[in-house]
Amino acid sequence: MSDAPEPTPEVPAVYQPYVPEPNVSAGPLLNRLSVAAPFGWLRQGWQDLWRAPSVSLFFGVCFFVMGLAVLLVFKHAPLYTLALCAGFLLLGPFLCLGVYQVSRRLERGGIPTLDDAMGAWMPRIGQIAIFGAVLLVLEMLWGRASLVVFAVSFQGMPDFAGSIQKLLDPQNLNFIVAYLAVGSLFAGLIFAFSVIAMPMLLDRDTDAVTAGLASFKLCLTQPLVMFVWGVLITSLIVLAMLPYFLGLLIVGPWLGHATWHAYREALATDAAPEAVTTPAAL
């Protein structure tokens, strides 16, 4: 009988499941929002407006002047109205950066000043410029599509001599429907990509792509809340335009402050239980 040890039977290898590392590129965490949340943002924005009225109303004057310029151009050179509106829709978010900065200072217990608000975009000028370029492309496409609708509907570019009533004549129903459809499509895209992107670029060390995708994902994952918010914004702006754009003196900065609170409530500051992540790829 041999004293040699018996061979140890081979033990099958145990394969551990692969656990991927956390995907840091998945973007920021998004909080679950209630449908009533937009009304809370308006309430908080109204409070910020009157906590720093002088700085806020300065930006309100800027919004009013922009609206007045659109009205004057429509009366005297209606063909250039679309181009001017596109430029102002691009300028508006940059003006709102100053309003966001006011709310940011108030949130941190500081005292807002006009020079601080006017220079809010400087530390993040690179990424804000990139995001602005994306908005510019969308605005140019919107303007081009609108011109096509005009040309197809009227066999050329009509001259309405600044008359809104003439433009909205029931005989132009096909044009009105097509124009509103094109406008709604591009306005929805711009809203989806920018609803919280600008305040996010101001507040966080992030890039324009991440900010735009976070905004878009928020609209995709919580469409009802964002739809309510979009309807409130549109309704308030339309009402502000009726008395010769005078309402923009208040509504412009008010919505800017409210958008800041929308951003702060939508994006989680940590991995809270109620927070949800969205996939990295759409």
C-alpha positions as semicolon CSV with decimal commas, in nm:
position;residue;x (nm);y (nm);z (nm)
1;M;0,000;0,000;0,000
2;S;0,153;0,328;-0,110
3;D;0,190;0,626;0,122
4;A;0,149;0,870;-0,167
5;P;-0,133;1,116;-0,107
6;E;-0,446;1,072;-0,307
7;P;-0,491;1,326;-0,585
8;T;-0,719;1,612;-0,492
9;P;-1,022;1,619;-0,715
10;E;-1,045;1,925;-0,933
11;V;-1,292;2,181;-0,809
12;P;-1,480;2,351;-1,085
13;A;-1,408;2,719;-1,109
14;V;-1,668;2,946;-0,964
15;Y;-1,736;3,235;-1,197
16;Q;-1,829;3,554;-1,022
17;P;-2,088;3,762;-1,201
18;Y;-1,952;4,074;-1,363
19;V;-2,052;4,384;-1,175
20;P;-1,994;4,694;-1,384
21;E;-1,860;5,006;-1,225
22;P;-2,108;5,284;-1,163
23;N;-2,182;5,468;-1,481
24;V;-2,089;5,824;-1,407
25;S;-2,189;5,926;-1,757
26;A;-2,554;5,844;-1,691
27;G;-2,608;6,204;-1,597
28;P;-2,739;6,369;-1,284
29;L;-3,011;6,219;-1,070
30;L;-3,361;6,344;-1,139
31;N;-3,617;6,384;-0,864
32;R;-3,973;6,266;-0,908
33;L;-4,192;6,573;-0,933
34;S;-4,560;6,614;-0,861
35;V;-4,795;6,760;-1,120
36;A;-4,857;7,052;-0,884
37;A;-4,483;7,132;-0,860
38;P;-4,489;7,405;-1,133
39;F;-4,732;7,610;-0,926
40;G;-4,486;7,594;-0,637
41;W;-4,208;7,717;-0,867
42;L;-4,421;8,014;-0,963
43;R;-4,487;8,093;-0,599
44;Q;-4,116;8,076;-0,512
45;G;-4,028;8,280;-0,820
46;W;-4,277;8,549;-0,719
47;Q;-4,115;8,568;-0,376
48;D;-3,768;8,604;-0,529
49;L;-3,894;8,877;-0,761
50;W;-3,995;9,098;-0,470
51;R;-3,698;9,007;-0,254
52;A;-3,474;9,172;-0,515
53;P;-3,713;9,398;-0,710
54;S;-3,465;9,649;-0,851
55;V;-3,235;9,392;-1,013
56;S;-3,522;9,173;-1,127
57;L;-3,715;9,461;-1,282
58;F;-3,403;9,570;-1,473
59;F;-3,424;9,243;-1,662
60;G;-3,800;9,294;-1,693
61;V;-3,729;9,620;-1,877
62;C;-3,495;9,429;-2,111
63;F;-3,769;9,177;-2,190
64;F;-4,019;9,458;-2,247
65;V;-3,784;9,639;-2,487
66;M;-3,734;9,315;-2,680
67;G;-4,109;9,267;-2,714
68;L;-4,160;9,629;-2,816
69;A;-3,894;9,593;-3,084
70;V;-4,075;9,291;-3,229
71;L;-4,400;9,490;-3,240
72;L;-4,239;9,788;-3,413
73;V;-4,064;9,571;-3,670
74;F;-4,388;9,385;-3,745
75;K;-4,565;9,714;-3,812
76;H;-4,298;9,858;-4,042
77;A;-4,108;9,559;-4,185
78;P;-4,306;9,239;-4,122
79;L;-4,075;9,025;-4,336
80;Y;-3,799;9,069;-4,077
81;T;-4,017;8,979;-3,780
82;L;-3,933;8,609;-3,787
83;A;-3,560;8,675;-3,792
84;L;-3,589;8,922;-3,506
85;C;-3,802;8,682;-3,301
86;A;-3,545;8,407;-3,355
87;G;-3,269;8,637;-3,233
88;F;-3,466;8,739;-2,927
89;L;-3,556;8,380;-2,845
90;L;-3,182;8,314;-2,842
91;L;-3,104;8,625;-2,637
92;G;-3,380;8,555;-2,383
93;P;-3,211;8,256;-2,213
94;F;-2,889;8,456;-2,177
95;L;-3,077;8,741;-2,010
96;C;-3,237;8,484;-1,782
97;L;-2,890;8,386;-1,660
98;G;-2,887;8,712;-1,469
99;V;-3,223;8,632;-1,314
100;Y;-3,102;8,283;-1,220
101;Q;-2,802;8,442;-1,053
102;V;-3,030;8,661;-0,842
103;S;-3,222;8,356;-0,716
104;R;-2,894;8,173;-0,662
105;R;-2,763;8,454;-0,443
106;L;-3,087;8,474;-0,248
107;E;-3,083;8,098;-0,194
108;R;-2,732;8,121;-0,046
109;G;-2,819;8,412;0,178
110;G;-2,636;8,672;-0,028
111;I;-2,740;9,014;-0,151
112;P;-2,802;9,024;-0,529
113;T;-2,641;9,308;-0,723
114;L;-2,680;9,412;-1,084
115;D;-2,312;9,377;-1,174
116;D;-2,305;9,027;-1,026
117;A;-2,615;8,930;-1,224
118;M;-2,487;9,082;-1,548
119;G;-2,159;8,892;-1,522
120;A;-2,309;8,560;-1,417
121;W;-2,224;8,395;-1,750
122;M;-1,853;8,484;-1,747
123;P;-1,717;8,190;-1,540
124;R;-1,896;7,941;-1,769
125;I;-1,866;8,131;-2,095
126;G;-1,726;7,836;-2,294
127;Q;-2,004;7,585;-2,225
128;I;-2,275;7,850;-2,234
129;A;-2,150;7,959;-2,577
130;I;-2,163;7,599;-2,701
131;F;-2,518;7,560;-2,577
132;G;-2,607;7,894;-2,731
133;A;-2,473;7,772;-3,065
134;V;-2,704;7,469;-3,047
135;L;-2,999;7,697;-2,975
136;L;-2,895;7,917;-3,266
137;V;-2,903;7,621;-3,505
138;L;-3,251;7,526;-3,385
139;E;-3,367;7,887;-3,420
140;M;-3,229;7,907;-3,775
141;L;-3,404;7,582;-3,870
142;W;-3,725;7,715;-3,715
143;G;-3,697;8,038;-3,912
144;R;-3,626;7,853;-4,235
145;A;-3,921;7,618;-4,184
146;S;-4,149;7,915;-4,112
147;L;-4,039;8,088;-4,431
148;V;-4,117;7,771;-4,626
149;V;-4,467;7,764;-4,475
150;F;-4,517;8,126;-4,578
151;A;-4,392;8,064;-4,931
152;V;-4,600;7,751;-4,985
153;S;-4,917;7,899;-4,835
154;F;-4,910;8,227;-5,026
155;Q;-4,704;8,144;-5,338
156;G;-4,436;8,379;-5,215
157;M;-4,380;8,609;-4,921
158;P;-4,689;8,826;-4,859
159;D;-4,684;9,177;-4,721
160;F;-4,944;9,214;-4,447
161;A;-4,845;9,575;-4,377
162;G;-4,822;9,501;-4,007
163;S;-5,183;9,390;-3,974
164;I;-5,228;9,094;-3,741
165;Q;-5,599;9,082;-3,826
166;K;-5,515;9,047;-4,193
167;L;-5,268;8,770;-4,119
168;L;-5,524;8,580;-3,909
169;D;-5,802;8,603;-4,166
170;P;-6,013;8,280;-4,174
171;Q;-5,916;8,240;-4,540
172;N;-5,562;8,170;-4,418
173;L;-5,672;7,877;-4,199
174;N;-5,439;7,627;-4,371
175;F;-5,147;7,861;-4,323
176;I;-5,233;7,920;-3,957
177;V;-5,254;7,546;-3,884
178;A;-4,927;7,468;-4,064
179;Y;-4,746;7,763;-3,908
180;L;-4,859;7,672;-3,557
181;A;-4,766;7,306;-3,612
182;V;-4,412;7,395;-3,723
183;G;-4,378;7,648;-3,443
184;S;-4,501;7,402;-3,181
185;L;-4,253;7,138;-3,298
186;F;-3,949;7,363;-3,276
187;A;-4,068;7,541;-2,963
188;G;-4,114;7,200;-2,798
189;L;-3,762;7,092;-2,894
190;I;-3,607;7,413;-2,766
191;F;-3,808;7,389;-2,444
192;A;-3,710;7,025;-2,392
193;F;-3,338;7,088;-2,435
194;S;-3,322;7,414;-2,240
195;V;-3,585;7,401;-1,964
196;I;-3,323;7,341;-1,692
197;A;-3,003;7,344;-1,898
198;M;-2,909;7,711;-1,855
199;P;-2,947;7,722;-1,475
200;M;-2,759;7,391;-1,459
201;L;-2,469;7,535;-1,660
202;L;-2,464;7,837;-1,430
203;D;-2,477;7,635;-1,109
204;R;-2,272;7,322;-1,181
205;D;-1,935;7,238;-1,330
206;T;-2,080;7,049;-1,623
207;D;-2,074;7,064;-2,001
208;A;-2,336;7,180;-2,248
209;V;-2,413;6,829;-2,376
210;T;-2,476;6,691;-2,026
211;A;-2,696;6,989;-1,937
212;G;-2,899;6,962;-2,256
213;L;-2,947;6,587;-2,222
214;A;-3,045;6,619;-1,855
215;S;-3,310;6,870;-1,954
216;F;-3,433;6,649;-2,239
217;K;-3,444;6,340;-2,016
218;L;-3,646;6,529;-1,759
219;C;-3,907;6,604;-2,026
220;L;-3,904;6,243;-2,149
221;T;-3,933;6,079;-1,808
222;Q;-4,184;6,324;-1,658
223;P;-4,377;6,459;-1,957
224;L;-4,696;6,550;-1,770
225;V;-4,516;6,777;-1,523
226;M;-4,316;6,942;-1,799
227;F;-4,630;6,981;-2,011
228;V;-4,802;7,165;-1,726
229;W;-4,493;7,382;-1,685
230;G;-4,481;7,457;-2,056
231;V;-4,850;7,549;-2,063
232;L;-4,806;7,783;-1,766
233;I;-4,505;7,952;-1,927
234;T;-4,684;7,994;-2,261
235;S;-5,004;8,123;-2,101
236;L;-4,824;8,381;-1,888
237;I;-4,615;8,504;-2,181
238;V;-4,921;8,538;-2,405
239;L;-5,106;8,733;-2,135
240;A;-4,797;8,951;-2,083
241;M;-4,789;9,032;-2,456
242;L;-5,147;9,156;-2,481
243;P;-5,106;9,508;-2,336
244;Y;-4,821;9,604;-2,573
245;F;-4,578;9,366;-2,398
246;L;-4,597;9,569;-2,076
247;G;-4,664;9,250;-1,881
248;L;-4,312;9,130;-1,961
249;L;-4,184;9,382;-1,708
250;I;-4,309;9,145;-1,439
251;V;-4,366;8,813;-1,613
252;G;-4,017;8,795;-1,769
253;P;-3,814;8,799;-1,446
254;W;-4,088;8,610;-1,259
255;L;-4,058;8,314;-1,496
256;G;-3,680;8,336;-1,476
257;H;-3,686;8,304;-1,099
258;A;-3,941;8,024;-1,121
259;T;-3,721;7,835;-1,370
260;W;-3,436;7,846;-1,121
261;H;-3,655;7,673;-0,863
262;A;-3,768;7,424;-1,126
263;Y;-3,405;7,331;-1,183
264;R;-3,327;7,309;-0,811
265;E;-3,623;7,081;-0,745
266;A;-3,578;6,865;-1,054
267;L;-3,212;6,775;-1,002
268;A;-3,121;6,579;-0,691
269;T;-2,826;6,689;-0,484
270;D;-2,755;6,332;-0,369
271;A;-2,879;5,978;-0,420
272;A;-3,204;6,024;-0,232
273;P;-3,453;5,736;-0,229
274;E;-3,699;5,930;-0,438
275;A;-3,441;6,015;-0,699
276;V;-3,437;5,826;-1,026
277;T;-3,161;5,786;-1,279
278;T;-3,210;5,796;-1,648
279;P;-3,021;5,586;-1,903
280;A;-2,705;5,722;-2,056
281;A;-2,832;5,663;-2,408
282;L;-3,171;5,776;-2,530
